[in-house]
Each structure stands twice: as C-alpha cells, then as structure tokens.
Amino acid sequence: MHIMITRQREQAVTLQQKLEASGWEVSLVPLVECVMLSPPGLEDTLAHFESFDGLLLTSANAVRAFYHHWQTTPGLPDFSSLSSVYEVSCVGRATARQLTAYGVKTDRLPAIAHAASLLDSLLQDDVSGRRYLFPCSVEARDVLPAGLELAGATVVRLPLYKMAQRSVDVTTWAEQVEAGVFDVITFTSPSIVRAFVEIFSPAFVERVRGCFVCASIGPTTSEALRAAGLVPEVEAKQPGLDGLVKAIQMWSLDD
C-alpha cells in the first residue's frame, strides 16, 4: 500500500515512521508550511505576561511560535519559568511534548485531544475574572476562547503564525494521484485540505474522487474534506497520529 502524507515537513517525519513501521510505502508531499507572524501589540503583551492567570496552547505549532517570539523579545525571563507563572493548559499530548522540550510542564491536559474537551476541563473550575493568553494560528477556531469568555473569563488571542501553501511539483504529483499510485492520502488539518484543493484545483479534485482514500485525523478535518467534495473514508477515532495510523490499519484489514 502506498500512502501520501501532506503534512508540513517538520511534523511529517513521525507519521512517516509510524506508517513505514506498518510496512507501507510512504511519499512526503508537504502542502503547507508554518509562517511566523508578529501581530500588533505583541511585545507589549509579552512584557505584561505576568498579568495572565493561564496559558492556552492548542497545537505544537503554537508552542513553537510562542517560544520563538518569547526568545526574540528582549527583557523576558527564561522560557522555562512559565511553569511558575501560569496554569498551562495543552489540548493534547503532542502539544504537551513540544512544551516539555522547552522545559515547561503542562498543568492541564484533557482526556480527549480536542478544544471542546479542554474547555470542559477548564470550566470545571470557576474561570470568572481569570485572564488567559491564547497563542494561536490566525485560523484558530473560537471554540475555546468563546466558551471561556461566556463563563466570564478574558482571553487575549495572540495570532503568531499562519499555515501557508508550499510550492510543489503539481504536474508530477497530479499525474500520480490520477493514475491511482496512492491508495491513501492523509489529511491532518483543515488548512491542508484547503491547500490540496487550491494547489491542485477544484476541477482536479472532482475528477480524481475515487482514485484514493482520504484518511482524516479527526472530525474537524473531516468536515473540511466534505466541504471540499471529498469523502473521509478513514477517520481517526482517537486523537493524534497514533489514532490516524490505527484507523488506516483497520481500514487496510477490512479492504
């Protein structure tokens, strides 16, 4: 079985290793890359970091972007000191692992790696009057900040990065997709779904439906696939890469 991974290169290696360990051939075709941003008021917000009660992190990219800006902003203490300043909440294990790599421990980790689950966990306590810093993508959903604000908290959204399309050899990869070279194409975020459609064109996507199986990392990505006219025949039942790999394994056994 031949699988195309469309995830950004820095995050694709782990998925590649897991899939190859199952005996499958893998091609890396990163369609997006993480681009750092410096929103207005960034330095002032970071200079007043102690005014926040909690730090909300919902992706490994958000951790990396926050760390990058923290390290390049003059006058801030060591990044590892955040453990003693905030209650640090991470959406899932991959996000927490990235944070641990920078010397910061996670205080709150929901049972299910999903923004709604993290919100439920936070709302078990009284959040009224609390201030949260939310480093995120410009495309981040409002589930977490909106839910906290309804409960009386203040959430300062800090859009530190965006996912941008990469340049790829469209002709070569399109020919292979249309020829049925790939049994499965993985999609690990809505931004990757959008990039796939925009890079290869809606007409191409319409033409090749049925040439491959779409493997989705979760419900949000599956929604994006359906909106693009694609069917997520494989969807991870457990959050994260292990869930995606397991879903592909189960599909391959049934196929």
VENRAGI-V185978 format. One record per residue. N is the residue number from 1. RES is the residue in one small letter. OMEGA is omega in whole degrees, 0 to 359 (NA if undefined). D_LAST is the distance of its C-alpha to the last C-alpha in Angstrom with 1 decimal. Layout:
BEGIN
n:N res:RES omega:OMEGA d_last:D_LAST
n:N res:RES omega:OMEGA d_last:D_LAST
END
This chain:
BEGIN
n:1 res:m omega:183 d_last:11.2
n:2 res:h omega:185 d_last:13.9
n:3 res:i omega:173 d_last:14.7
n:4 res:m omega:175 d_last:17.8
n:5 res:i omega:184 d_last:19.8
n:6 res:t omega:183 d_last:22.3
n:7 res:r omega:177 d_last:24.3
n:8 res:q omega:190 d_last:28.0
n:9 res:r omega:183 d_last:28.7
n:10 res:e omega:182 d_last:30.6
n:11 res:q omega:186 d_last:27.8
n:12 res:a omega:187 d_last:24.9
n:13 res:v omega:180 d_last:25.8
n:14 res:t omega:178 d_last:24.8
n:15 res:l omega:178 d_last:21.3
n:16 res:q omega:181 d_last:21.2
n:17 res:q omega:181 d_last:22.4
n:18 res:k omega:181 d_last:19.9
n:19 res:l omega:179 d_last:16.9
n:20 res:e omega:178 d_last:18.6
n:21 res:a omega:177 d_last:19.3
n:22 res:s omega:175 d_last:15.7
n:23 res:g omega:183 d_last:15.9
n:24 res:w omega:174 d_last:14.6
n:25 res:e omega:185 d_last:16.9
n:26 res:v omega:172 d_last:18.4
n:27 res:s omega:177 d_last:20.8
n:28 res:l omega:176 d_last:23.3
n:29 res:v omega:182 d_last:24.4
n:30 res:p omega:182 d_last:26.5
n:31 res:l omega:182 d_last:27.4
n:32 res:v omega:173 d_last:29.8
n:33 res:e omega:182 d_last:32.6
n:34 res:c omega:180 d_last:34.8
n:35 res:v omega:181 d_last:38.3
n:36 res:m omega:178 d_last:41.1
n:37 res:l omega:175 d_last:43.5
n:38 res:s omega:183 d_last:46.9
n:39 res:p omega:177 d_last:47.5
n:40 res:p omega:178 d_last:51.1
n:41 res:g omega:184 d_last:52.7
n:42 res:l omega:183 d_last:50.3
n:43 res:e omega:180 d_last:53.2
n:44 res:d omega:179 d_last:55.1
n:45 res:t omega:180 d_last:52.1
n:46 res:l omega:179 d_last:51.5
n:47 res:a omega:180 d_last:55.2
n:48 res:h omega:184 d_last:55.2
n:49 res:f omega:183 d_last:52.1
n:50 res:e omega:179 d_last:54.1
n:51 res:s omega:181 d_last:54.5
n:52 res:f omega:178 d_last:50.9
n:53 res:d omega:185 d_last:49.8
n:54 res:g omega:177 d_last:46.1
n:55 res:l omega:182 d_last:43.6
n:56 res:l omega:182 d_last:40.2
n:57 res:l omega:187 d_last:37.4
n:58 res:t omega:174 d_last:33.9
n:59 res:s omega:176 d_last:32.4
n:60 res:a omega:177 d_last:32.9
n:61 res:n omega:179 d_last:34.2
n:62 res:a omega:178 d_last:36.8
n:63 res:v omega:181 d_last:37.9
n:64 res:r omega:181 d_last:38.3
n:65 res:a omega:180 d_last:40.1
n:66 res:f omega:178 d_last:42.4
n:67 res:y omega:180 d_last:43.2
n:68 res:h omega:182 d_last:44.0
n:69 res:h omega:178 d_last:46.4
n:70 res:w omega:182 d_last:48.0
n:71 res:q omega:184 d_last:48.7
n:72 res:t omega:177 d_last:50.3
n:73 res:t omega:184 d_last:52.4
n:74 res:p omega:171 d_last:55.9
n:75 res:g omega:180 d_last:57.4
n:76 res:l omega:179 d_last:54.4
n:77 res:p omega:178 d_last:54.2
n:78 res:d omega:184 d_last:51.6
n:79 res:f omega:182 d_last:48.0
n:80 res:s omega:180 d_last:47.6
n:81 res:s omega:180 d_last:50.4
n:82 res:l omega:180 d_last:48.1
n:83 res:s omega:181 d_last:47.2
n:84 res:s omega:183 d_last:50.7
n:85 res:v omega:187 d_last:51.0
n:86 res:y omega:155 d_last:48.0
n:87 res:e omega:185 d_last:45.6
n:88 res:v omega:181 d_last:42.4
n:89 res:s omega:178 d_last:39.3
n:90 res:c omega:184 d_last:35.8
n:91 res:v omega:183 d_last:32.7
n:92 res:g omega:186 d_last:30.4
n:93 res:r omega:180 d_last:30.4
n:94 res:a omega:177 d_last:29.7
n:95 res:t omega:180 d_last:32.7
n:96 res:a omega:179 d_last:34.8
n:97 res:r omega:179 d_last:34.0
n:98 res:q omega:179 d_last:35.3
n:99 res:l omega:178 d_last:38.3
n:100 res:t omega:179 d_last:39.0
n:101 res:a omega:179 d_last:39.0
n:102 res:y omega:174 d_last:42.0
n:103 res:g omega:181 d_last:43.8
n:104 res:v omega:180 d_last:43.2
n:105 res:k omega:178 d_last:41.9
n:106 res:t omega:179 d_last:39.9
n:107 res:d omega:185 d_last:41.6
n:108 res:r omega:181 d_last:39.0
n:109 res:l omega:183 d_last:35.3
n:110 res:p omega:180 d_last:33.3
n:111 res:a omega:179 d_last:30.8
n:112 res:i omega:183 d_last:28.1
n:113 res:a omega:181 d_last:28.1
n:114 res:h omega:183 d_last:29.0
n:115 res:a omega:180 d_last:32.3
n:116 res:a omega:179 d_last:32.7
n:117 res:s omega:177 d_last:32.4
n:118 res:l omega:177 d_last:34.9
n:119 res:l omega:179 d_last:37.2
n:120 res:d omega:180 d_last:37.0
n:121 res:s omega:180 d_last:38.0
n:122 res:l omega:184 d_last:40.9
n:123 res:l omega:172 d_last:42.1
n:124 res:q omega:175 d_last:42.7
n:125 res:d omega:176 d_last:45.8
n:126 res:d omega:183 d_last:48.5
n:127 res:v omega:181 d_last:47.8
n:128 res:s omega:179 d_last:50.7
n:129 res:g omega:180 d_last:52.8
n:130 res:r omega:179 d_last:50.4
n:131 res:r omega:181 d_last:49.7
n:132 res:y omega:173 d_last:46.3
n:133 res:l omega:187 d_last:45.5
n:134 res:f omega:173 d_last:42.1
n:135 res:p omega:188 d_last:41.2
n:136 res:c omega:173 d_last:38.3
n:137 res:s omega:176 d_last:36.8
n:138 res:v omega:182 d_last:38.5
n:139 res:e omega:184 d_last:35.2
n:140 res:a omega:180 d_last:35.0
n:141 res:r omega:185 d_last:34.5
n:142 res:d omega:185 d_last:37.5
n:143 res:v omega:185 d_last:35.9
n:144 res:l omega:181 d_last:37.6
n:145 res:p omega:181 d_last:41.0
n:146 res:a omega:180 d_last:41.4
n:147 res:g omega:179 d_last:40.7
n:148 res:l omega:180 d_last:43.2
n:149 res:e omega:176 d_last:45.8
n:150 res:l omega:180 d_last:45.6
n:151 res:a omega:175 d_last:46.5
n:152 res:g omega:179 d_last:49.5
n:153 res:a omega:172 d_last:48.3
n:154 res:t omega:179 d_last:48.9
n:155 res:v omega:177 d_last:46.0
n:156 res:v omega:181 d_last:46.9
n:157 res:r omega:183 d_last:44.0
n:158 res:l omega:182 d_last:44.1
n:159 res:p omega:188 d_last:41.8
n:160 res:l omega:180 d_last:41.8
n:161 res:y omega:173 d_last:38.9
n:162 res:k omega:176 d_last:36.7
n:163 res:m omega:182 d_last:33.4
n:164 res:a omega:179 d_last:34.3
n:165 res:q omega:174 d_last:32.4
n:166 res:r omega:174 d_last:32.5
n:167 res:s omega:179 d_last:33.3
n:168 res:v omega:177 d_last:30.5
n:169 res:d omega:188 d_last:30.3
n:170 res:v omega:184 d_last:28.9
n:171 res:t omega:183 d_last:29.2
n:172 res:t omega:183 d_last:27.4
n:173 res:w omega:179 d_last:24.4
n:174 res:a omega:179 d_last:24.3
n:175 res:e omega:180 d_last:24.2
n:176 res:q omega:178 d_last:21.3
n:177 res:v omega:183 d_last:19.3
n:178 res:e omega:179 d_last:20.2
n:179 res:a omega:179 d_last:19.5
n:180 res:g omega:180 d_last:15.8
n:181 res:v omega:184 d_last:16.6
n:182 res:f omega:176 d_last:14.6
n:183 res:d omega:184 d_last:10.9
n:184 res:v omega:170 d_last:11.9
n:185 res:i omega:182 d_last:15.4
n:186 res:t omega:176 d_last:16.7
n:187 res:f omega:187 d_last:19.5
n:188 res:t omega:175 d_last:21.8
n:189 res:s omega:176 d_last:24.7
n:190 res:p omega:181 d_last:25.9
n:191 res:s omega:178 d_last:28.2
n:192 res:i omega:176 d_last:25.4
n:193 res:v omega:180 d_last:23.9
n:194 res:r omega:180 d_last:27.4
n:195 res:a omega:180 d_last:28.0
n:196 res:f omega:181 d_last:24.9
n:197 res:v omega:184 d_last:26.1
n:198 res:e omega:180 d_last:29.7
n:199 res:i omega:184 d_last:29.3
n:200 res:f omega:178 d_last:27.1
n:201 res:s omega:178 d_last:28.7
n:202 res:p omega:180 d_last:27.5
n:203 res:a omega:178 d_last:27.7
n:204 res:f omega:180 d_last:25.2
n:205 res:v omega:178 d_last:22.8
n:206 res:e omega:184 d_last:23.1
n:207 res:r omega:187 d_last:22.6
n:208 res:v omega:176 d_last:19.5
n:209 res:r omega:183 d_last:17.5
n:210 res:g omega:179 d_last:14.2
n:211 res:c omega:182 d_last:14.6
n:212 res:f omega:177 d_last:12.6
n:213 res:v omega:176 d_last:10.9
n:214 res:c omega:177 d_last:13.7
n:215 res:a omega:185 d_last:13.7
n:216 res:s omega:180 d_last:16.8
n:217 res:i omega:180 d_last:19.1
n:218 res:g omega:187 d_last:20.4
n:219 res:p omega:181 d_last:21.9
n:220 res:t omega:178 d_last:24.6
n:221 res:t omega:178 d_last:22.4
n:222 res:s omega:176 d_last:20.1
n:223 res:e omega:180 d_last:23.3
n:224 res:a omega:178 d_last:24.2
n:225 res:l omega:180 d_last:21.0
n:226 res:r omega:179 d_last:21.5
n:227 res:a omega:180 d_last:25.2
n:228 res:a omega:179 d_last:24.3
n:229 res:g omega:179 d_last:22.3
n:230 res:l omega:183 d_last:18.8
n:231 res:v omega:177 d_last:16.0
n:232 res:p omega:183 d_last:14.9
n:233 res:e omega:177 d_last:11.3
n:234 res:v omega:177 d_last:11.3
n:235 res:e omega:178 d_last:14.7
n:236 res:a omega:177 d_last:16.4
n:237 res:k omega:176 d_last:17.8
n:238 res:q omega:182 d_last:20.4
n:239 res:p omega:173 d_last:22.6
n:240 res:g omega:184 d_last:22.7
n:241 res:l omega:179 d_last:20.8
n:242 res:d omega:178 d_last:19.8
n:243 res:g omega:179 d_last:18.1
n:244 res:l omega:179 d_last:16.3
n:245 res:v omega:180 d_last:15.2
n:246 res:k omega:180 d_last:14.1
n:247 res:a omega:178 d_last:12.1
n:248 res:i omega:178 d_last:10.2
n:249 res:q omega:180 d_last:9.9
n:250 res:m omega:178 d_last:8.7
n:251 res:w omega:182 d_last:6.0
n:252 res:s omega:179 d_last:5.1
n:253 res:l omega:181 d_last:5.6
n:254 res:d omega:187 d_last:3.8
n:255 res:d omega:NA d_last:0.0
END
